[in-house]
Amino acid sequence: MPIYEFRCEKCGDFEKLVLGNDEVVCPSCGCAVQRIMSACNFKSAAGDFKTSGSGGASCSGCTSTSCATCH
């Protein structure tokens, strides 16, 4: 069961466990929310940890501005 990150324009970011196609609203104000891309960490073959970023920042393992194009 995945935990997703969401953004409420009024209240900010929060995480929620989502089952199936459950509709998600802000737990604080009940407004509609937008699901956002979560940053993740992974261990490279060299043994160091990398972080994928969002918002156009490249991760330390590449020069791409989108992790969708990373290895």
Backbone as CSV, one residue per row, in Angstrom:
resi,resn,N_x,N_y,N_z,CA_x,CA_y,CA_z,C_x,C_y,C_z
1,MET,0.839,-1.177,0.000,0.000,0.000,0.000,0.884,1.239,0.000
2,PRO,0.799,2.028,-1.047,1.697,3.172,-1.168,1.284,4.378,-0.323
3,ILE,2.295,5.070,0.162,2.089,6.343,0.833,2.472,7.417,-0.171
4,TYR,1.538,8.310,-0.452,1.768,9.391,-1.412,1.875,10.720,-0.684
5,GLU,2.525,11.674,-1.353,2.577,13.040,-0.843,1.570,13.874,-1.615
6,PHE,0.901,14.759,-0.890,-0.101,15.633,-1.483,0.173,17.063,-1.052
7,ARG,-0.364,18.014,-1.831,-0.220,19.439,-1.499,-1.593,20.095,-1.499
8,CYS,-1.894,20.741,-0.374,-3.088,21.566,-0.244,-2.634,23.011,-0.406
9,GLU,-3.316,23.774,-1.250,-2.904,25.167,-1.460,-3.031,26.000,-0.189
10,LYS,-3.940,25.632,0.700,-4.136,26.389,1.940,-3.206,25.925,3.056
11,CYS,-3.059,24.595,3.204,-2.398,24.042,4.393,-0.984,23.513,4.169
12,GLY,-0.590,23.272,2.921,0.751,22.770,2.661,0.761,21.286,2.332
13,ASP,1.925,20.656,2.505,2.142,19.270,2.105,1.824,18.300,3.248
14,PHE,1.375,17.096,2.851,1.139,16.023,3.810,1.250,14.686,3.091
15,GLU,1.417,13.616,3.868,1.492,12.260,3.328,0.241,11.499,3.723
16,LYS,-0.174,10.552,2.853,-1.357,9.756,3.162,-1.236,8.385,2.522
17,LEU,-1.616,7.369,3.262,-1.704,6.017,2.748,-2.959,5.940,1.894
18,VAL,-2.820,5.526,0.627,-3.947,5.506,-0.296,-4.253,4.074,-0.698
19,LEU,-5.486,3.671,-0.517,-5.946,2.345,-0.886,-6.755,2.432,-2.175
20,GLY,-6.295,1.764,-3.228,-7.019,1.763,-4.500,-7.158,3.155,-5.079
21,ASN,-8.385,3.490,-5.444,-8.660,4.796,-6.054,-9.364,5.732,-5.084
22,ASP,-9.037,5.625,-3.798,-9.653,6.495,-2.799,-9.439,7.959,-3.156
23,GLU,-10.479,8.771,-2.982,-10.358,10.211,-3.183,-9.686,10.804,-1.954
24,VAL,-8.728,11.689,-2.167,-7.977,12.280,-1.063,-8.317,13.763,-0.964
25,VAL,-8.611,14.206,0.240,-8.820,15.620,0.531,-7.889,15.990,1.680
26,CYS,-7.669,17.268,1.861,-6.801,17.747,2.935,-7.396,17.356,4.290
27,PRO,-6.600,16.726,5.159,-7.120,16.333,6.471,-7.401,17.525,7.389
28,SER,-6.809,18.689,7.089,-7.013,19.858,7.943,-8.240,20.668,7.558
29,CYS,-8.408,20.911,6.226,-9.481,21.807,5.801,-10.508,21.146,4.888
30,GLY,-10.227,19.933,4.392,-11.178,19.234,3.541,-11.169,19.650,2.088
31,CYS,-10.230,20.519,1.698,-10.145,20.992,0.313,-9.546,19.914,-0.599
32,ALA,-9.758,20.075,-1.894,-9.139,19.202,-2.888,-7.627,19.400,-2.845
33,VAL,-6.888,18.352,-3.156,-5.429,18.397,-3.101,-4.849,17.893,-4.413
34,GLN,-3.564,18.145,-4.590,-2.829,17.678,-5.766,-1.747,16.725,-5.299
35,ARG,-1.642,15.560,-5.964,-0.570,14.622,-5.630,0.726,15.170,-6.194
36,ILE,1.801,15.115,-5.407,3.092,15.642,-5.844,4.123,14.528,-5.907
37,MET,5.171,14.757,-6.668,6.252,13.787,-6.819,7.102,13.795,-5.558
38,SER,7.299,12.635,-4.990,8.114,12.500,-3.785,9.577,12.326,-4.162
39,ALA,10.451,12.899,-3.378,11.880,12.636,-3.538,12.166,11.276,-2.936
40,CYS,13.072,10.538,-3.515,13.395,9.225,-2.960,14.910,9.081,-2.857
41,ASN,15.335,8.180,-2.031,16.755,7.875,-1.864,17.008,6.460,-2.360
42,PHE,18.186,6.241,-2.888,18.569,4.889,-3.275,20.067,4.746,-3.131
43,LYS,20.505,3.514,-2.970,21.920,3.236,-2.802,22.491,2.840,-4.159
44,SER,23.548,3.526,-4.588,24.155,3.253,-5.886,25.060,2.023,-5.810
45,ALA,25.502,1.554,-6.954,26.403,0.407,-7.008,27.711,0.702,-6.279
46,ALA,28.095,1.980,-6.224,29.327,2.374,-5.540,29.154,2.389,-4.018
47,GLY,27.907,2.221,-3.547,27.671,2.164,-2.106,27.280,3.486,-1.483
48,ASP,27.232,4.563,-2.274,26.812,5.839,-1.702,25.326,6.050,-1.963
49,PHE,24.729,6.953,-1.199,23.303,7.204,-1.331,23.071,8.392,-2.244
50,LYS,22.069,8.268,-3.103,21.673,9.323,-4.030,20.261,9.750,-3.661
51,THR,19.915,10.965,-3.986,18.569,11.472,-3.757,18.026,11.996,-5.060
52,SER,16.829,11.540,-5.419,16.179,12.126,-6.584,15.500,13.392,-6.108
53,GLY,15.489,14.393,-6.914,14.877,15.651,-6.528,13.740,16.003,-7.434
54,SER,12.967,16.987,-7.037,11.925,17.516,-7.897,12.139,19.005,-8.009
55,GLY,11.413,19.628,-8.893,11.526,21.066,-9.051,12.717,21.479,-9.885
56,GLY,13.234,20.580,-10.732,14.289,20.949,-11.651,15.689,20.799,-11.114
57,ALA,15.860,20.387,-9.894,17.209,20.214,-9.354,17.748,18.854,-9.761
58,SER,18.954,18.811,-10.236,19.514,17.517,-10.630,20.056,16.799,-9.398
59,CYS,20.036,15.480,-9.461,20.573,14.713,-8.334,22.098,14.654,-8.454
60,SER,22.747,14.210,-7.422,24.207,14.238,-7.415,24.825,13.235,-8.374
61,GLY,24.028,12.293,-8.882,24.568,11.267,-9.760,24.506,11.598,-11.232
62,CYS,23.864,12.710,-11.620,23.751,13.033,-13.040,23.579,14.533,-13.230
63,THR,23.479,14.939,-14.477,23.291,16.361,-14.775,21.901,16.646,-15.299
64,SER,21.031,15.649,-15.331,19.671,15.826,-15.841,18.861,16.664,-14.871
65,THR,17.892,17.404,-15.377,16.980,18.146,-14.512,15.699,17.363,-14.278
66,SER,15.602,16.163,-14.821,14.434,15.313,-14.615,14.897,13.900,-14.294
67,CYS,14.477,13.367,-13.162,14.888,12.008,-12.797,14.257,10.968,-13.688
68,ALA,13.274,11.348,-14.501,12.689,10.417,-15.450,13.701,10.029,-16.514
69,THR,14.737,10.846,-16.712,15.746,10.551,-17.721,17.002,9.951,-17.123
70,CYS,17.042,9.809,-15.788,18.209,9.199,-15.134,18.234,7.697,-15.396
71,HIS,19.335,7.067,-15.112,19.508,5.628,-15.319,18.585,4.857,-14.434
